Amino acid sequence: MHLLTWLMGNSYHVAGWRHPLAWDRTTMRLDVLIEVAKMAEEAKLDALFIADGNAVRNMDKVGLFEANTPSARPAVFDPVTLMAAVSQHTQHIGLVSTASTTYETPWSVARRYASLDHISAGRAAWNVVTGSNTGDSMNFGLDRHPDREERYARAEEFVDACIALWDSWDHDAFVERKDTGQYLDSSRVRTPDFRGTHLSVKGPLNVARSPQGRPVLFHAGQSEGGRRLAARRADCIFAAAADVEAAREYTSDLKRRRAELGGDPDQLKVIVSVAIYLGRTEAEATTLHQELNALITPEIGVDFLGKTVSEDLTGYSIDDPVPDLSRAVVGGNSIRGQLDAIAKAEHLTIRQLYERVVPSVGNAALIGTAVQVADTMEEWFATGACDGFVLGAAISPFTLTLIRDELVPELQRRGLFRTEYTGTTLREHLGLGPIS
Ligand SMILES: Cc1cc2nc3c(=O)[nH]c(=O)nc-3n(C[C@H](O)[C@H](O)[C@H](O)COP(=O)(O)O)c2cc1C
């Protein structure tokens, strides 16, 4: 089983940062993030994960920032810069961070991630996204966020271009012979000249081949375009699934697609996102869950739900029925359709729907003791719903401490999780074969 956790100081639950068991003042605190990283490494997790977007949410709404929380990311480090710093305080744990193919260029992404792979001695991964944050377009001087089809057409070329750049050099290209004066071996370099419909880039990359050959590729798309890209190019895919059946459908679809392309389905790891509400007793876990949910104000609930379904819901009363969400929207995602169906089937109001969605961020919420949470994880894992989990610790550091001290030891007792790191690179932790 593969396990990751989010590199965040301010708790996974949207109101977790307000709970008494949460750290005080975590904004731009590198020391707090290093502590999270060290705890995750003590738990022997495969990797840390940073999600990212650009535009600060709510910037274009009346009452600027009114319903803002840390989840709107008004103050976060640049992910690769942060991972470079964290790499110097850890030895084993993988470093997965996000960059968007819609607003970046292949050159800058390939260069940054290859650099991080060197700096971290083979622990870097890029989470490829096309961007779920429509406001990003304004940060980059564009009038609109491209629609999904356009985003994925560019993403396909973008990833191919990065791979071509990462393959510029062989491992032994830089011979650095003092005696002869030969710095590099020109037979060990390729000069990619990638020309696509959406982008072009000429190499070689100005970074030597990185320790893993290339950084590990994660992808976080769920739509048809996202599945296609992951099946063709990803090493790992993040899945958002509300229950075990949805996860099973998703995982078997992705593995089938990989096999149909002639690849090895075992070399595409599906990592399901879950919210973790651990307690030392079941009663403690349930109480914490309730306490956290009581901290979600209507403004936050409506805002968060609106973001999740890509629809501004602020014009409604929270006790109005959920409006029709069947229309496709730019920036919209598969969860919009799932929630539309649930709201219609159960005649939910906006308040009822946000109470359901916000605590788990649309994913499954695992609530209970370490044994109970491990039972669910084992069932998902053993029945082919996933290869692993990205654990959203409801309260930092409280939940993270229990993940390290109770959940991981329980998974180890069951023989489901490593007791020591055996490899040195993230590819090795994830059971991925070497790049040829
Ligand atoms: C675990 C997980 C992490 C994600 N991280 C990001 C992220 O960092 N940045 C981002 O723009 N979108 C992120 N997303 C959203 C996806 O990129 C994507 O927009 C969403 O899953 C819908 O899929 P689609 O774009 O194929 O419709 C994440 C999704 C999941 C499940």
The ligand as a MOL file (V3000), in Angstrom:
LIG
                    3D

  0  0  0     0  0            999 V3000
M  V30 BEGIN CTAB
M  V30 COUNTS 31 33 0 0 0
M  V30 BEGIN ATOM
M  V30 1 C -6.0420 14.4460 -4.9020 0
M  V30 2 C -6.3000 15.5230 -5.9140 0
M  V30 3 C -5.4440 16.6000 -5.9820 0
M  V30 4 C -5.6720 17.6400 -6.8740 0
M  V30 5 N -4.7910 18.6770 -6.9090 0
M  V30 6 C -5.0030 19.7030 -7.7580 0
M  V30 7 C -4.1140 20.8060 -7.7780 0
M  V30 8 O -3.1390 20.8380 -7.0340 0
M  V30 9 N -4.3780 21.8340 -8.6280 0
M  V30 10 C -5.4580 21.8260 -9.4790 0
M  V30 11 O -5.6450 22.7690 -10.2410 0
M  V30 12 N -6.3160 20.7830 -9.4750 0
M  V30 13 C -6.1220 19.7390 -8.6300 0
M  V30 14 N -7.0070 18.6950 -8.6010 0
M  V30 15 C -8.1430 18.7370 -9.5040 0
M  V30 16 C -7.8210 17.9980 -10.7680 0
M  V30 17 O -6.7010 18.5190 -11.4230 0
M  V30 18 C -8.9950 17.9870 -11.7530 0
M  V30 19 O -9.3390 19.2740 -12.1550 0
M  V30 20 C -10.1990 17.3280 -11.1810 0
M  V30 21 O -9.8200 16.0960 -10.6180 0
M  V30 22 C -11.2790 17.1270 -12.2510 0
M  V30 23 O -10.7780 16.4070 -13.3440 0
M  V30 24 P -10.8110 17.0000 -14.8290 0
M  V30 25 O -9.9540 18.2330 -14.8300 0
M  V30 26 O -10.2480 15.9200 -15.6890 0
M  V30 27 O -12.2350 17.3060 -15.0920 0
M  V30 28 C -6.8060 17.6250 -7.7300 0
M  V30 29 C -7.6680 16.5240 -7.6690 0
M  V30 30 C -7.4280 15.4720 -6.7860 0
M  V30 31 C -8.3600 14.3080 -6.7400 0
M  V30 END ATOM
M  V30 BEGIN BOND
M  V30 1 1 1 2
M  V30 2 1 2 3
M  V30 3 2 2 30
M  V30 4 2 3 4
M  V30 5 1 4 5
M  V30 6 1 4 28
M  V30 7 2 5 6
M  V30 8 1 6 7
M  V30 9 1 6 13
M  V30 10 2 7 8
M  V30 11 1 7 9
M  V30 12 1 9 10
M  V30 13 2 10 11
M  V30 14 1 10 12
M  V30 15 2 12 13
M  V30 16 1 13 14
M  V30 17 1 14 15
M  V30 18 1 14 28
M  V30 19 1 15 16
M  V30 20 1 16 17
M  V30 21 1 16 18
M  V30 22 1 18 19
M  V30 23 1 18 20
M  V30 24 1 20 21
M  V30 25 1 20 22
M  V30 26 1 22 23
M  V30 27 1 23 24
M  V30 28 2 24 25
M  V30 29 1 24 26
M  V30 30 1 24 27
M  V30 31 2 28 29
M  V30 32 1 29 30
M  V30 33 1 30 31
M  V30 END BOND
M  V30 END CTAB
M  END
